[in-house]
C-alpha cells in the first residue's frame, strides 16, 4: 500500500469573473486513523487539519484580543487583525507555515464550517432584535437615523459621478463604486448595540438614541440593497429577473411571518417563564434556521439573511429568546465565528495595495462615506437639541463598523463584485476608523455626567410637612413585601404625602437593546403587554399600598431591562428626573429561615456600590431578615413594630434620623433613639444635638417613642450596646459613614461589606437577627445643588408645606427655596 503525502492538488483555472482556485481532493483522506504512529503526517488529512486550524485561530485571536482590549477594541477587530497576522501580510509569507496550516483544501473545509457558525451567530443577532422598538422610536430618532443614511449615500453617489472625470477609474471599479456608497451608509443595529454594550453605555441617553437610529438606518439599507440587487439582476440577465427576485423575496418574508412565526410563538408559549427549553424545541428551531439559510441562498440572497429574519420573528428575551442565545452563542461565537473573520484576513494582502490603478478613487468613496455618516448624524442630532458635547460621541458611534459590514465585504469579494484591492481597503479603513472611534467615544462620553454634581433635597433638608419622594428598586419578587411595609411605616398622610417610584430591575438577556419605560398609565393599566408577568405582580402589590393610603400616597411604575454593569445609570436617571429624596435598594444577600445566608448575588452588590458612589440623592440599603416581610404587626397592630435608630453623629446619621422623624406618629410602631456618646468629652451645640433636641421636643407619645443616651469608652462598649438591641428591635436604622473616634476604633479593621459602613457591616452579620436600613446622605465628591423646581406628585392639588404656588398663565408649579427645621 502506497502512503500518500498529500490529500489534494490545487491549481488555478479561468472562472466567470477572474482566475479561480480549483482543488482536487482524495475522498479517503479525511480521518488520519492514527497515522502518526506509522510515520504519517496527520496534517495531510482534512479532519485533523481543520481541528488544528480551529485551535490555532482560537489562541491567536484570544491573544490578539487580550493585547488590544485595553484600547477598547472589539472581538471582531481582534479576529480580523489575527487573520491578517496569520495571512499573506504576516506569517503567510512563510511558505512552510502556509503549506502546513492553511493549505487550499483545508481552507475550503474550514470556510464551510465557519459559514455555518456565522449563520447561527447572525440568527442569535436576529433573536436579540425587537422590531416593535420602531413603534417607540420618536420623530427625532427616526430623522437622525434617516440622515445618517442619506448623507453618506449622497456624498458617495456624488463621488461616483465626479471621480471618473478627475482620475483614472477602470470599468470594474466604476461598476462597484455605487455599491460601496450604499454599504458605507449602513449602521447596522447588531453592530451598534454590541459597541454600546462593550463600552457600557447601552442604556445611556445617547445609547438609546443610537439604538433607535441604527434600527431606522437598517430599514433604509435593506430597502436600498433589495433595490440595487433587483436592478443588477435586471441589467445582467433580463428584465423579468428583477421582478422574480422581488417576488421570491416577498414570498419568503410572507412564509416567515404568517407560517413560521405563529409556530415559533406557539413553542414560546409552551415554555414556563422560569423553566427550561425542551431539547426538541431547540432542535426544531435550529433546523428551521438551516432551512431558512438554504432557501435564502437559493433565491439569491446570502444564507445569513434568511437566518437573521427567522431570528427576528423569534420572541426576544426570556424564556425562548434567552434560551436560544445561551445554547447557540457560546459555541458558534466563541469557536466557529473567529474562523470566519480569520479567513477573511488570510486572503488580505496589505502589500498589494500599491499595485492598483483605481485605489485612490475607491478610498475617496470610502472616506466620504464615513465623513457623510459623521456629518449627517452630528448636524441632525444638534438640530434636535442634543448637546454638541453628546452629539460628537453619537456621530462617532454611528461611524463604527463591525461584524455585519465585514461579512458584507467578504461576500462581495467572494462573488467577484469587488476586487481584492478594494476589499483590502475596506477592511483596513474599517479597522482604523473604528479603532480610533471606540476609545474616543469612551473618553468623550460619560453617561453619569447627566446626574453627577446634581443633588435633590435630602430628607434632612426637606420640610417635614412636604412631600417625600422615595424610589424603591426591585430585583426580584422577594424584595416586594419588605419594601412595601417599609413604605407603610414611613407614615404617609395628607399633611406629609409620599410619592413612590417603583423601578423594576431585570437583567438584559436574549435581547440587544436596553429598556427603561413607565409600565403603567395613569389609570394603572399596563402599557407594555410583552413584559414578564412578575411586572404585573409587583405593580399590584404597590398599587394596593397606594389604595390603602389613598390621598396620601401615589405610585408610579418603571421597568428597566439592562445589563448589571450599567443598571445604576437607570436608577440614577429616574432619581434625577423625578427629584427623588431617597433611593432604597435591597442588600445583595438574602437570609434563610434559620438565619444563614440563603442567596448571594454579587452582581447586585456591584450595582449597589455604583449607586452609593453616583446617586444624586440619599441612598438606603435594606437588609431584610423577615421582620418587614410580615405585615400583620404594621397593618393590624397585633404587636407593635419596634424601630431603633442608632446615632453616632455625622451627615449620614443626621439623614437616618430625619427619615425616622417621618415615621413618628404611626399607630403601630415604637421608635427608640439610642445616642452613643463618649464618656470623656462634652458635646458642643451643633447640628447633631439640634436634631436630637427636635426629636425629643416632638415626642408626643412617651409610651411609643423613647430616647436613650449610652455612654461608652471604646469600641468594646459600642459592641455591647449593639448586642443589647438584639431582643428589643425589629428594624435598626443607622447611617453608613461615621467619623473616626474611639467609639469605633478597631471595628473597621474587620469589614466584609464596605457599602454598609463598619457599624452596618457588623449588624448585617449572622450574630444579629433584626432587619437593617443603612442610610447614606451625600455621595463622596458631590455638592448640594438644588435642581429645577418640581410639581408635587402625590397631591398636586394640595401641599401641606405651602411651598408650592401655581402660576395662572403657564399652569406650572414652582417651589420656593428653603430648608426644613433640620437644615
N, C-alpha and C positions, 0 to 999 in steps of 0.2 A: 504493500500500500504506500502510495506517494503522499508525503505530508506537504500540504500547500503552505507557502509562506505568506500569501496574501489572500484576502477574501473577495477582492473585487479589482476591476480595472476601470479607470476613468479617462475620459477624453472630451474634447470639445467638438460640437457639430453646429452647423448653421441652423439657428432657430427662426422663429417668426419675426422677431424684432432685432435679435443680435445673436452672437455665438452663445450657445448654451452648453452646460456640462452634462454629459451622459455617463452613467455609471452602470457597469455590468458586474453583477454580484453572484457568487455561487450560492445556491439555495440551501446547502447544508452547512454553511459557515455561520451558524447562529450561536450555538452553545459550545463552549470550549471543552466541556466534558473532562476537565482535569488534565488538559494537555501540558500544563506546566511541569508535571512530573515526568513527562517523556521528552522534555526539551522543547516543547512547542511555545508559541507566543500567544497568550490569551488576548492580546490586543488585535490579533488577526480575525477575531470572531466578533460579530456585531453586538451581542448582548453584553459581554464583559466590557467592550469598548464604550457602549452607551452608559453603563453604570459608572465607569471610571470618569467619563466626561461630566456626568451629573455631580459626582463628588468633587471633582476639581473645580468646576464652575461655582459650586456652593461655597467652598472655602475661599476662593479668590474674591467672590462677591462680598462675603461677610467681612473679610479683612479690609477690602476697599471701603465698605460702608463704615467700619469702625474708624477709619482714618479721616473720612470726610464728614462724619456725623457732627463733630463739634462745630463745623461750619454751617450747620442747619440744612444739610443736603439730604435728599430723599433716597430711598432704596432704589428707585428706578434709575436715578443718576449713577448710583454705585454700580448697578448692573450694566449700564451702558459703558461706563468707564472701565469696568472689569473686562467687558467684551473687547474694548479697544486694546487694552493691555495684552489680552490673550490672542488678539488677532494680528492682521497684517501690519499694523502700526507698532506692534510690540514684540511679544515672543514669537509670533507667527513668521517673523523674518528668519527664524532659526529653522532650517529645513528638517533637522532631526526631530524637533518638537512637533512640527506640523505633521510629519509623516507618522508620528506615534499617536497623538491625541486627537487631532482634528483632520482626519482624512476625509475625502469627499463622501465615501459610503457611510461612514459613521455620522457625518454631519446631517445626512438626509434623515436617518432614523431619529436622531436627536431633535431635529426640527419638527418632525411629525409629532413626537411626544410632547414637545414644548407647545405646539399649536393647540393640542388638546387641553393642556394645562391652562393656556391663555383663554381658551373658550370658557372654561369653567370659572376662571377668575373674572372675566367680563360678566358672566352670569351672576356672580356674587355682587359685582358693582351694580348690576341692574336691580338685584334684590334690595339694595340699600337706597335706591331712588324712590322717593314718594312723589308720584306725578300730581297728587292733589295739592302739592305746595304751590302750583301755578295759580290756584284759586286764591291763595293767601298772599300772592305777590302783589304789592301795591303798585301804583302807577309809576312811582319813581324807580323802583327796582326793574320794572319792565323796560322803561325807556333807557336806563343805564345799560341793561343787557343788550337791547337793540343797537344802541350807539356803539357799544364795544364790538359789535359785529360789522355794522355798516361802515364805520370809519376805516378800519384796516382793509376791508374789502374794496372800498372806493379807491384808497391810495394804491392798493395792489393792482387793481384794474387799470388805473391811470398809468402806473409804471409799465404794465404790459403793453400799453398802447404807445407810450413815448419812447421806451428803451430801444426798440428796433431802429428808431431814427437817430439815436445818439451813439450807439455802439454796435459791434458785430454780435448778432444773435442768430445761431443756426436754427434750422427749421424744427428740429426735435425739441430744443429748448423753448422756442416760441410757442410750441403746442402745449407744453405742460405748465407754463408760467401762470395762466389763469387758474389752473387747479391749485397751484401754490398759494395764490392770493386768497382762495376760499379756505384752505386748511389753516393758514396763519390767522384767519379771522376767528378761529374757534377758541372757546374757553370751556372745555368740557366739564360738566358737573362732577363726575367722579374725581377728576384731577384736582379741581379747586377744593372740594371738600376734604380730600386727602391732605392737601397742603395745609389747609386751615387746621385740621386735626393734628398734624405734625407740629405746627407752631403754637398749638394750644390757644387758638383764637376762634374756634368753630362757633362758639355761642356768643361771641362779642358782637357789638353793633355792626362793625364793618364785615365781620364774618357772615352775618345773616344777610346783609346786602349782597355780598359776593356770591353766596349760595343761590339766592333767587335770581340774580343777574345771570349767572352761569347756566341756570336751567332755561332761562329765556334764550340765551345765546345758543344753547343746544338745539332748540326748536328751529332757529334760523339756519344753523349749519346743516341740519338734517334736510330741511327743505331745499337748500341750495345744492346739497350733494345729490339728492334724487333728481333735481332738475338737470344738473350737469351730466349725470350718468345717462339720463334719458336722451339728452342732446347728442352725447358722444355715441350712444348706440344707434341713433337715427342716422347720424352722419357716416358711421363706419359701415353699416350694412344696408338697411332700408328704412324708410320712414315708419314702417309698422313695428320695427324692433323696439323703438322708444315707447310706443303705445302698449306693446305687450309687456315691456319691462315694468311700466307703471301698473298695469293690470295685475301682474303676478305679485308685485309687492303689496298692492292693495288687498288682494285675496289672502295673502299670508297674514297681514295685520288683522283682517276680519276673522280669520280662523282662530288666531291667538286670542283676540278679545272676546269673541262670542262662543267659542268652544273650549279652548284650553283654560281660560281664566275662571269660568264657573267651576271646572273640575278642581283647579288648584284651591279656590276658595272653599270648596266642599271639604277638601283634605284639611285645610287650616281649621275649619270649624270642628273637626273630629279630635283635634289635639287640645287637651286641657291647658288652661292658661299657664300653669306652672308644671305641666307634665312634659314627658319626653316624646320626641317624634318617633313613630314606628319606622323600622328599617324598610318595610315595604313601601311606605310613603316616600321615603328618601330616594329609594331606587327608582320609583315611578317618575319622580320629578327629574332625577338625573338622566333617565332615558329620554324624557321629553326634551331636555336641554340638548342632548345629542341629536335628536330628531330635528329640532329647530335649526341647529347648526347645519345639518345636511340639507334641509330644504332651502335655507338661506344661501348656501353655496350653489345649489342647483339653479336658483333663479338669478344668479349673477351678483349676489351680494357677499361680502365676507362672512364666514360662518359665525364669527363673534357677534355680528349684528343680530342674528336670529336668537342666540342665547341671551343677549342683552335684553331684547324685547321680552323674552319669556321671563327674565328676572324682574323686569319692571312690573309685570302683572302678578308676581308672587307677593302676597301681603308682607310689607316690611315690618320689622320689629318682631317681638315675641308673640306667639311661640314658634310659628313656622319660619319666618324670615331669619331670626337669630339662630335657629337650629341648623338651617341650610348653610349659613355663613360659618358657623362653628365647625360643621362636618367637612366642608369643602376647602375653606380658606387656608388652613394651616398647610395642608399637603400641596395644593396647587400653587398657592402664592409663595410658600417657603421653599419649595424644591423644584417645581417644574417651570414656574414663571421666570426665574433668573436665567434659565437656559434660553428662553425666547429672546431676551434682550442681549444676552451674551453672544448669541449667534449673530444678531444684528451688528454688534461691534466687531465680530470676527471678520466680516466682509468689508469693513470700513478701512480704507487706506488713506491716512492723512497725507502721505507723500504724493498722492496722485492729484492733489488739488491744484498744483501749479501747471498741470498739463491741459486743463480745459480752456476752450476759447471763449465760452459764454458765461463763465463763472461769476464775473463781475455783475452782469445783469441779474443772475439768479440771486446773488447775495443782496443786491439792491432791493429786489422784490421782498425778500425775507425780512430785511431790516425795516423796510417801510411798513410791513405788516405789524411788526412789534411797535413801531412808532405810532401807527394809527390806533392800535389797541390801547396804548398808554394814553394818548391824547383824547381819544373818544371817551374813555372811561373817566379821565380826570375832569374834562370840561363838563360832561353831563352830571357827574357827582357834585361838583361845585355849584352848578346851576340849580340842583335840587337841595341846596342848603347843607350839604355835607362840608364840614370844615376842610380847608386846604390841607391842614395837618393830617386829617384822616383820609382825604381823597387820594393823596400820593400813595400810601400803602395799598389802598383799594385798587388803584390803577396797576401797581406792581403785581398784585395778586392775580389780576385778570391776564397779565402778560405771561404768567408761568405756564409751562407745558409739562407734560408728564407721560404716563403710560399709554393713553389713547392716541396722542399725537405720534409717539414713537412707533406704535403699531401701524398707524396710517402710513408713515414714511416707509416702513418695511414692506407693507403690502404694495405700495406704488413702485418700489424698486423691483420687487419680485415679479410683478406683472409687466415690467418694462415701461411703465408710464413716466418714470423719471430716470435720469442717468445716475450712474454710481457717484459721479462728482457732485451732482445736486443733492443726492442722498447724504453724502458726507457733510456738505454744507448745512443741510437742515439739522442733522443730529448735533454737529458741533456748535452751531449757533444756539440751538435749544439748550445744550448743556451750559454754555457760557451765560446766556441771558438769565435762565432760571437759577443757575448757580450764584449769580450776583444778586438777583432779586430776593431770594429767600432770606439771606442774612440781613438785607436792608429792611425787609418787612419786619423781621424780628426786632431790629434795632429801633425802627421809627414808630412802631405801633405797640402800645401797652394798653390793653383793654381796661385795666384797673385805673387808668388815668381819669376815667369818667367819674369815678367816685372817690378816689384818693384826695385828701385835702378838704373834703366836704364833711360837715358834721351836722346831723339833725339834733334837735333838742334832746338831751339826755333826760331821764326821769327826774334826776335831781334838779335840773334847771327848768322843769316843766311846772306850770301852775297846777297844784294838786287837784283843782276842780276842772281842769281842761281835759280834753280827750287824750287818752293814752293809745298810742299806735303800736301794736305788737305784731311781729312777724314770727310765725312758727313754721319750722321746717320738718317735713315728714319724709323719712327714708323707707319705712315700711309700716304696715298697719299696726304693729305692736307699739309704735310710738304714740298712737292716737289717744288712748284713754288717759294717759298721764298728762299729755299736753292739754286736753280738753278740761280736765279737772284743775290743772294749774291756772288756766284762764278763768275758771269759775271762782277759785279762791282769790283771784285778783280783784274781786268785789266790784263788778260793773254796776253802775247806777245811772239814773238820769242826770245827776249832778256831776258824776265822774264817768262818762261813757268810755267804752273801749272799742277801737276798730281793730279787727283781727285780719291779717293777711296770711292765708294758708298756702304754703308753697310745697307742692307735692313733688318730691325729687326722685327721679328714676335714672338709672344708668343707661346710656345710649348703647343699644345692642341691635344688630341686624339692620341698621339704618345709617345713612351717611350724614344726614342733616340734623342739627340740634333744634330743639323746640322749646320755646318759652311763650306760653299763651294763657290768657284767662280762660278757665274751663267752664265757667257758668255765667249765664247772662243775668240781667237784673231780676228776672223772675225766678232765678235759682235753677233753671234747667240747663243741662249740659250743652255746651257749644260744639264740642268735638266728640262724635259718637265712636270714633276709632280708638280712643284711649282705653287702656286696660280697665277692667271692672273695679279694681281697687280704688281708682279715682272717684268713682261714684260712692263707694262705701265710706271713704274718708270725708268726702263732701257732706254726706248725710249726717255724720257724727257732729261736725261743726255747725251745720245748719240747725240741728236740734238744740245745740247750746245757744245759738243766737235767738231761736224762737223762745227758749225758756227765759232769756233775758231781753225780751222784746222792748225796744225803746232805749236800751242802754248798751247794746252791743250789735254790731253788724260784721258780717264775714264776707270777705272776697277770696276767691279761689284761683290759684295759678298752678300750672303744671310745667315742670322743667324736665326735659329729657336730654341729658348732656353727658359727656364723659366725666368721670370723677375728678380728673385733673383740672377741669375748668368749672366745676359746679359752683364754686364760691363766687364766680363772676355773676351768675344769675341771682344768687342770694343777695349780693351787694347791690345789684341793679334794682331789684324790687325795693330794697331798703331805701335807696336814694329817691326813686320815682314816687314812692308813697310816703316819704317823710317819716319813716318808722323810728320810734324811740328806742326799741329794744328788739333784737333778734334772739329767739330761743331755739337752740339746736340740741338734738339728742346726743348723749355721750355715745362713743363708738362701741362700748361694751354693754351687753345685756346679761342680767343675772337670772340664774335658775331658781327654782323654789327653795333649794337647800342653801342658798346664799353664795354659791360658787358662780364663777363666770360661765354663762351658758353659751355665749356667742361673742366673737370679737371681729370687728370689721375695720381693718387697717385703712381701707380707702376712705371710710367716713372720718376716721381720725385725721387724715390728711386734709379733708375738706374743712373740718373744724379748726385746724391750725391756721389755714389760709383765711378763714372768716375772722378769726380773732385778730389777725395781723392787718386785714384790709377793710374791715367793716366800717361804714361811715356812722355808726351809732353804737349804742351799748349792746353787749352780747351776753347771753346767759346759756350756760351748758347744763342741761338737765340730766342728772344721774338718777334713773328711776329703779327703785328696788321693790316696787309693787304697791307701796302705800298710796301713791297717787292714782294708780290704776283702779283702785276700789273707791267708787264714788258714793257709797252708802253713807259714809261719815259726812261728806260735804253736802249731799243733796238732802238727806233726811235727818241728819244730826243725831244718829243713833249713839255716836260718841264723838266728842269734839276732835277735830283735826289739829294736831299740835305742830306749830311752826316755830322754829328757833332761829333768831338772827344772831350770828356770831360776829362781833365787831372788834377789830384790832386797830383800825384807823387807816386812812388813805382814800384816794378817789374811788377805788372800786368798792370799798366798804360803804362809802357815802351813797353810791348808786344803789347798792343792795339794800341799804336801809330805806332809801327813798321808795324803792319798789315795795318793801314791807309796809310802809306807811299807806300805800294804795290799798293794801289788804285789810287795814283796820276797819272794823265795823261789820265784817262778815259774820253772820249769826252762828256759824257752825265751826269756827276756828278759834284756837287760842294762840296768842302771839307772845313770845318771850324774847327780850333783847338781853344778850349777855355781852358785857363790855369787859374785855381783858385789859387790865391796867398793870403797869409795872409798879412794884412796891416802893421804888426809891425816888420816883420823880413826881413833880407837881404838874398837873395838866393845865396849860395856859388856855385862855379863852381863844377858841379857834372855830373853824367851820365844823369840826368833828363834835365838840361839846355843844355847839349851837344846834346841830341836828339832833343830838340826843336829848337836849332840853326841849326841843319841839316835840319829840316823840313822847316824852313824859307829860308835857303840857296837854297833849291830845289824848291822853289815856283816860277815856271816858268810862271804861268798864274795868275796874281793877280786878274783877274776877277772871277775866279772859285775856287781859294784857298785863304782862309783868316786866319788870326791869331789874337787872341784877348786875352788880359790879364784882368781877372776880379779880382779886389782887394776887399776882403770881410773881415769882422771882426769875424764872428762867423757862427754857423750853420744856423741861420736865413738868413744871406746873401747868404749862399750856396743854400738854398732852393729857394730864389728869383731868383738866376741865373738859376737854373733848370727850374723854371716855365717860364722864358723868352725864353726858347728853344722851347716851345710848337708850335708856329706858324712859325718857321723857320727851322724845322728839319723833315726829313722823317725817318732817321735811326741815332740813337745815339750809339756810341761805347764808352765803359768805362771799366776800369779794375775792377776786382772783389774786391780785398782787398786793403785798403789804411791804411797808418799809422795813428794812433790816433792823432788828433790835434783839435784845437779849431774850425776848419772849419767843423768838423763832430761830434762834441761833442753833444750828445743828440739824434742824428739821429738813432744811432744803438740801442737805447733802445726800439724802436718800429719796429721790423723787422719780417716780416712774412715768407720770403723765404731766409734763410741764404746762400743758394747756389748762390744767386745773389750778395751778399755783401750788405752793407747798402745803398749805392748810387743806385745800380741796383735795389734793392728791392723797393726803393721809385719811381724810374722811371717806374717800372712794374705795378704800381697801376692804377686804373681807372681814376686817375687825369690827366694822360698823354695819348696821342693818337698815338705817333710815335712808330716805332719799335725799338728794343734794342738788341745790341750784347754785352754781358758781357764776358770779356776775363780774363782767369787765366793763368799765365805763369808757375810757379813752384809749383807743389803739395806740401803740407806741409810734411817735413821729408825726402825729396829726394834730392840728389845731382846731379849736372850736370856731366854726363858721356857720352862721345862720343861713340856710338855703332859702329859696323863694317861699313866700307865704303859701299856706296850704288851706284848702277848704276842709272843714270837718267832714268826716266820713260817716261816723256813727249817727250823728244827728245834725244834718246840715241846716235844719230849721231852728236849731237851738244850740247854744253853747253856754255851759254853766259858768265858764270863766268870764264871759262878757268881753272877751278879747277879739271877737270877730265882728266885723261890720260889713254890710252888704252895700255895694255901690249900685245905685239905681240905673246908671247908664250902661254899665257893662255886665251887670249881673254876677260879677266875680266877688270872691271874698278876699279880704286882706287881713293879715294878722299883725297886730302891733307888737313890737319887740318888748321883751320884759322877761323877768325871771321869777320863779316861784319863791316861796319862803326859804327854800334850801339854798338859793343861789344869790 
